[in-house]
């Protein structure tokens, strides 16, 4: 992808679109930034060697264009009828719900998640990483500007419920990662209720852990769960790296992914929302099941191996990067727990 100068140009334009959106002071500027981001991501999605990429890019374009059209129409309608709606006090609730719905549709949050797994299925792993991380920055930042608590609580519960249960019957790793992203999106929305800093911390940790998992899938060209059988003949270091990265992404202590969930749990406990907290923690544990299912066969099956075949793994730059990421996934919680109280 980065070997093609035009792809690199589109990637820079995509980042600029996001920056324009989050730094704009008007809804028209926000809309322009979202459109620049959308039109620059479509060429990145296209892959002549993958027939599903055309279908995925078309689904993504239609969904995002619909959300942008509704957003622009709502904003223009509010500007044209500002005096009328200020008198009857409808502006503060009804149109906030419409704007929130369009932004959740853009980010793939439940109950507007219908397009997200299908688009993920047709993309490469690198494009999936962009869609799961960078493409969520602008919509989530805008959601933090116009929150409606009742609507947010419904979306949080649906994100965690759908993200946890829908991933159980999937065999495609891309769809599993898509529903995992929806589950994490529920935690980001819940952290957004308390402070902008909290959801940014969660987003950064989630992006790092998603990168570590997708790096593994991309290195060994894993697309479905049954391909994990090939892990049985691989280096134990690779198997443990994948296992620890998935458990860390699931938020299991004492791995690094537990730290942002720990902060969110503390924040929710401070406002006595025990029912919401119980639902979030219980349904998130379901995601650990389909994470462990990916590596379960590789650890349980007996196999023979040759010790002298291991040395070439450590000469590869990707392998060294993988080992570094795995180290932070395993011991990052200890390091962060020491550093975080200082700040």
C-alpha positions as CSV (number, residue, x, y, z in Angstrom):
1,X,0.0,0.0,0.0
2,X,2.7,2.5,0.9
3,X,4.8,1.5,-2.1
4,X,2.3,3.3,-4.3
5,X,2.7,7.1,-4.3
6,X,-0.9,7.7,-5.1
7,X,-2.0,5.5,-2.1
8,X,0.3,7.5,0.1
9,X,-1.2,10.7,-1.1
10,X,-4.7,9.5,-0.4
11,X,-3.6,8.4,3.1
12,X,-2.2,11.9,3.8
13,X,-5.5,13.4,2.5
14,X,-7.5,11.1,4.8
15,X,-5.6,12.2,7.8
16,X,-6.0,15.9,6.8
17,X,-9.8,15.3,6.5
18,X,-9.9,14.1,10.0
19,X,-7.9,17.0,11.3
20,X,-10.1,19.5,9.5
21,X,-13.1,17.9,11.1
22,X,-11.9,17.9,14.7
23,X,-10.4,21.4,14.4
24,X,-13.4,23.1,12.7
25,X,-15.6,25.6,14.5
26,X,-18.6,25.3,12.2
27,X,-20.8,22.4,11.1
28,X,-20.1,23.2,7.5
29,X,-16.4,22.8,8.1
30,X,-17.1,19.6,9.9
31,X,-19.1,18.3,7.0
32,X,-16.3,19.2,4.5
33,X,-13.7,17.4,6.6
34,X,-15.9,14.3,6.8
35,X,-16.4,14.3,3.0
36,X,-12.6,14.7,2.4
37,X,-12.0,11.8,4.7
38,X,-14.6,9.7,3.0
39,X,-13.5,10.4,-0.6
40,X,-9.8,9.8,0.2
41,X,-10.5,6.4,1.9
42,X,-12.5,4.9,-1.0
43,X,-9.4,4.6,-3.3
44,X,-7.4,3.0,-0.4
45,X,-10.1,0.4,-0.1
46,X,-10.0,-0.6,-3.8
47,X,-7.9,-3.7,-4.5
48,X,-7.9,-5.3,-8.0
49,X,-6.8,-8.6,-6.5
50,X,-9.7,-8.8,-4.2
51,X,-13.2,-8.8,-5.7
52,X,-14.9,-8.2,-2.3
53,X,-13.1,-4.9,-2.0
54,X,-15.3,-3.3,-4.7
55,X,-18.5,-4.4,-2.9
56,X,-17.1,-3.3,0.5
57,X,-16.1,0.2,-0.9
58,X,-19.5,0.6,-2.4
59,X,-21.3,-0.3,0.9
60,X,-19.0,2.0,2.8
61,X,-19.6,4.9,0.4
62,X,-23.4,4.6,0.4
63,X,-23.6,4.3,4.2
64,X,-21.2,7.3,4.8
65,X,-22.9,9.4,2.1
66,X,-26.3,8.7,3.7
67,X,-25.0,9.8,7.1
68,X,-23.3,12.9,5.7
69,X,-26.5,13.9,3.8
70,X,-28.7,13.6,6.8
71,X,-26.1,15.5,8.9
72,X,-25.9,18.3,6.4
73,X,-29.7,18.5,6.0
74,X,-30.2,18.6,9.7
75,X,-27.6,21.4,10.2
76,X,-29.0,23.5,7.4
77,X,-32.6,23.0,8.6
78,X,-31.5,24.2,12.1
79,X,-29.8,27.2,10.7
80,X,-32.8,28.2,8.6
81,X,-35.3,27.8,11.4
82,X,-33.2,28.9,14.4
83,X,-35.7,31.3,15.9
84,X,-38.7,29.0,15.5
85,X,-37.0,26.0,17.2
86,X,-35.5,28.1,20.0
87,X,-39.0,29.2,20.9
88,X,-40.5,25.7,21.2
89,X,-37.3,24.1,22.6
90,X,-37.1,21.2,20.2
91,X,-33.6,22.0,19.0
92,X,-31.9,20.8,22.2
93,X,-33.3,17.3,22.1
94,X,-34.8,16.0,18.8
95,X,-32.2,17.3,16.4
96,X,-29.4,16.3,18.8
97,X,-30.7,12.7,18.5
98,X,-30.6,12.9,14.7
99,X,-27.1,14.3,14.7
100,X,-26.0,11.7,17.2
101,X,-27.6,8.9,15.0
102,X,-25.7,10.1,11.9
103,X,-22.4,10.2,13.8
104,X,-23.0,6.7,15.3
105,X,-23.8,5.5,11.8
106,X,-20.4,6.8,10.6
107,X,-18.5,5.2,13.5
108,X,-20.4,1.9,13.2
109,X,-21.9,2.0,16.7
110,X,-25.0,-0.1,17.5
111,X,-27.8,0.0,16.6
112,X,-26.3,1.5,13.4
113,X,-23.6,-1.2,13.0
114,X,-25.2,-3.2,10.1
115,X,-22.6,-2.1,7.5
116,X,-19.5,-2.4,9.6
117,X,-18.9,-6.2,9.6
118,X,-19.7,-6.5,5.9
119,X,-17.3,-3.8,5.0
120,X,-14.6,-5.3,7.2
121,X,-15.0,-8.6,5.5
122,X,-14.0,-7.2,2.1
123,X,-10.9,-5.2,3.1
124,X,-7.3,-6.0,3.6
125,X,-5.9,-6.1,7.2
126,X,-4.2,-2.7,6.8
127,X,-7.4,-1.1,5.7
128,X,-9.3,-2.8,8.5
129,X,-6.8,-1.3,11.0
130,X,-7.5,2.2,9.5
131,X,-11.3,1.6,9.6
132,X,-11.2,0.3,13.2
133,X,-9.0,3.1,14.6
134,X,-8.4,6.3,12.5
135,X,-11.8,6.4,10.9
136,X,-13.5,6.5,14.3
137,X,-11.6,9.6,15.6
138,X,-13.7,12.3,13.9
139,X,-17.2,10.8,14.6
140,X,-16.3,10.0,18.2
141,X,-14.9,13.5,18.8
142,X,-18.1,15.0,17.4
143,X,-20.3,12.7,19.5
144,X,-18.5,14.1,22.6
145,X,-19.8,17.5,21.6
146,X,-23.5,16.7,21.5
147,X,-24.3,13.9,23.9
148,X,-27.8,12.9,25.1
149,X,-27.4,10.6,28.1
150,X,-30.5,8.4,27.6
151,X,-29.6,7.8,24.0
152,X,-26.0,7.2,24.9
153,X,-26.9,4.6,27.6
154,X,-29.0,2.7,25.0
155,X,-26.3,2.7,22.5
156,X,-23.7,1.6,25.0
157,X,-25.7,-1.4,26.1
158,X,-26.5,-2.4,22.5
159,X,-22.8,-2.0,21.4
160,X,-21.6,-4.3,24.2
161,X,-24.5,-6.7,23.7
162,X,-24.2,-7.0,19.9
163,X,-20.4,-6.9,19.9
164,X,-20.3,-9.8,22.5
165,X,-23.0,-12.1,21.2
166,X,-22.7,-11.6,17.5
167,X,-19.1,-12.6,17.5
168,X,-19.8,-16.1,18.9
169,X,-21.0,-17.7,15.6
170,X,-18.4,-16.1,13.4
171,X,-15.5,-18.0,11.7
172,X,-14.1,-15.1,9.8
173,X,-11.4,-13.3,11.7
174,X,-12.3,-10.0,10.1
175,X,-15.9,-10.2,11.3
176,X,-14.6,-11.3,14.8
177,X,-12.5,-8.1,14.9
178,X,-15.4,-6.1,13.6
179,X,-17.7,-7.2,16.4
180,X,-14.8,-6.8,18.9
181,X,-14.5,-3.2,17.6
182,X,-18.2,-2.6,18.2
183,X,-17.8,-4.0,21.8
184,X,-14.9,-1.6,22.5
185,X,-16.9,1.2,21.0
186,X,-19.5,0.7,23.8
187,X,-16.7,1.2,26.3
188,X,-15.5,4.3,24.5
189,X,-18.9,5.8,24.6
190,X,-19.3,5.1,28.3
191,X,-15.9,6.6,29.0
192,X,-16.9,9.7,26.9
193,X,-19.7,10.4,29.5
194,X,-17.2,11.2,32.2
195,X,-14.4,13.0,30.4
196,X,-12.8,13.5,27.0
197,X,-9.4,12.5,28.3
198,X,-10.7,9.2,29.5
199,X,-12.0,8.1,26.1
200,X,-8.9,9.4,24.4
201,X,-6.8,7.2,26.7
202,X,-9.1,4.2,26.0
203,X,-8.8,4.9,22.2
204,X,-5.0,5.0,22.3
205,X,-4.7,1.7,24.1
206,X,-7.3,0.1,21.9
207,X,-5.5,1.3,18.7
208,X,-2.2,-0.1,20.0
209,X,-3.6,-3.5,20.9
210,X,-5.6,-3.7,17.6
211,X,-2.3,-3.0,15.8
212,X,-0.6,-5.8,17.6
213,X,-3.3,-8.3,16.7
214,X,-3.7,-7.2,13.1
215,X,0.1,-7.3,12.6
216,X,0.0,-11.0,13.5
217,X,-2.9,-11.7,11.2
218,X,-1.3,-9.9,8.4
219,X,2.2,-11.4,8.9
220,X,0.8,-15.0,8.5
221,X,-2.2,-14.2,6.3
222,X,-4.8,-15.5,8.7
223,X,-8.4,-14.9,7.5
224,X,-10.4,-17.7,9.2
225,X,-10.4,-19.5,12.5
226,X,-9.6,-22.9,10.9
227,X,-6.3,-21.4,9.7
228,X,-5.2,-21.2,13.3
229,X,-4.4,-24.9,13.0
230,X,-1.2,-23.9,11.2
231,X,-0.1,-22.3,14.5
232,X,0.6,-25.8,15.9
233,X,3.8,-26.1,13.8
234,X,5.0,-22.5,14.5
235,X,7.4,-21.1,17.0
236,X,5.9,-21.1,20.5
237,X,6.9,-17.5,20.8
238,X,4.5,-16.6,17.9
239,X,1.7,-18.7,19.5
240,X,2.1,-17.0,22.9
241,X,2.4,-13.6,21.2
242,X,-1.0,-14.1,19.5
243,X,-2.6,-15.5,22.6
244,X,-1.4,-12.7,24.9
245,X,-2.3,-10.0,22.3
246,X,-5.8,-11.4,22.0
247,X,-6.3,-11.7,25.8
248,X,-4.9,-8.1,26.2
249,X,-7.4,-6.8,23.6
250,X,-10.1,-8.6,25.5
251,X,-9.2,-6.7,28.7
252,X,-8.2,-9.6,30.8
253,X,-6.0,-8.7,33.8
254,X,-3.0,-8.5,34.3
255,X,-2.5,-7.5,30.6
256,X,-2.3,-4.0,29.3
257,X,-5.8,-4.0,27.8
258,X,-7.3,-4.1,31.3
259,X,-6.0,-0.7,32.2
260,X,-8.4,1.5,30.2
261,X,-11.3,-0.8,31.2
262,X,-10.1,-0.4,34.8
263,X,-10.4,3.4,34.5
264,X,-13.9,3.2,33.0
265,X,-15.0,0.8,35.7
266,X,-13.8,3.2,38.4
267,X,-15.6,6.1,36.8
268,X,-18.9,4.2,36.4
269,X,-18.6,3.0,40.1
270,X,-18.3,6.6,41.2
271,X,-21.8,7.4,40.0
272,X,-23.4,4.2,41.3
273,X,-24.4,2.8,37.9
274,X,-24.0,-0.8,39.1
275,X,-26.6,-2.2,36.6
276,X,-24.8,-0.7,33.6
277,X,-21.4,-1.8,35.0
278,X,-22.6,-5.4,35.5
279,X,-24.0,-5.6,31.9
280,X,-20.7,-4.2,30.5
281,X,-18.4,-6.5,32.4
282,X,-20.5,-9.6,31.9
283,X,-21.0,-9.2,28.2
284,X,-17.4,-8.2,27.6
285,X,-16.3,-11.5,29.1
286,X,-18.0,-13.2,26.2
287,X,-15.5,-11.7,23.8
288,X,-12.7,-13.5,25.6
289,X,-14.3,-16.8,24.5
290,X,-14.0,-16.2,20.8
291,X,-10.6,-14.7,21.3
292,X,-9.3,-17.8,23.1
293,X,-11.1,-20.0,20.5
294,X,-8.7,-18.7,17.8
295,X,-5.6,-20.1,19.6
296,X,-7.2,-23.0,21.5
297,X,-6.4,-25.6,18.9
298,X,-2.7,-24.5,18.6
299,X,-2.2,-25.0,22.3
300,X,-4.2,-28.2,22.8
301,X,-2.9,-30.3,19.8
302,X,0.2,-32.4,20.1
303,X,2.9,-32.0,17.5
304,X,6.7,-32.5,16.9
305,X,9.1,-29.6,16.3
306,X,12.7,-29.0,15.5
307,X,14.7,-26.6,17.7
308,X,17.0,-25.5,15.0
309,X,14.2,-24.1,12.9
310,X,13.5,-21.3,15.3
311,X,16.5,-19.0,14.8
312,X,15.3,-17.3,11.6
313,X,12.3,-15.8,13.4
314,X,14.5,-13.5,15.5
315,X,16.3,-12.0,12.5
316,X,13.1,-10.6,11.0
317,X,12.2,-7.0,11.8
318,X,8.5,-7.8,12.0
319,X,9.3,-10.5,14.6
320,X,11.3,-8.1,16.7
321,X,8.4,-5.6,16.5
322,X,6.0,-8.4,17.5
323,X,8.1,-9.4,20.5
324,X,8.3,-5.8,21.7
325,X,4.5,-5.4,21.4
326,X,3.9,-8.7,23.2
327,X,6.2,-7.5,26.0
328,X,4.2,-4.3,26.5
329,X,0.9,-6.3,26.3
330,X,2.1,-8.6,29.1
331,X,3.8,-6.2,31.4
332,X,2.3,-2.8,30.3
333,X,-0.3,-2.8,33.1
334,X,2.5,-2.9,35.7
335,X,4.4,-0.1,33.9
336,X,1.4,2.1,33.4
337,X,0.2,1.5,37.0
338,X,3.5,2.9,38.2
339,X,3.6,5.9,35.7
340,X,-0.1,6.9,35.7
341,X,-0.3,8.1,39.4
342,X,2.6,10.4,38.8
343,X,0.6,12.4,36.2
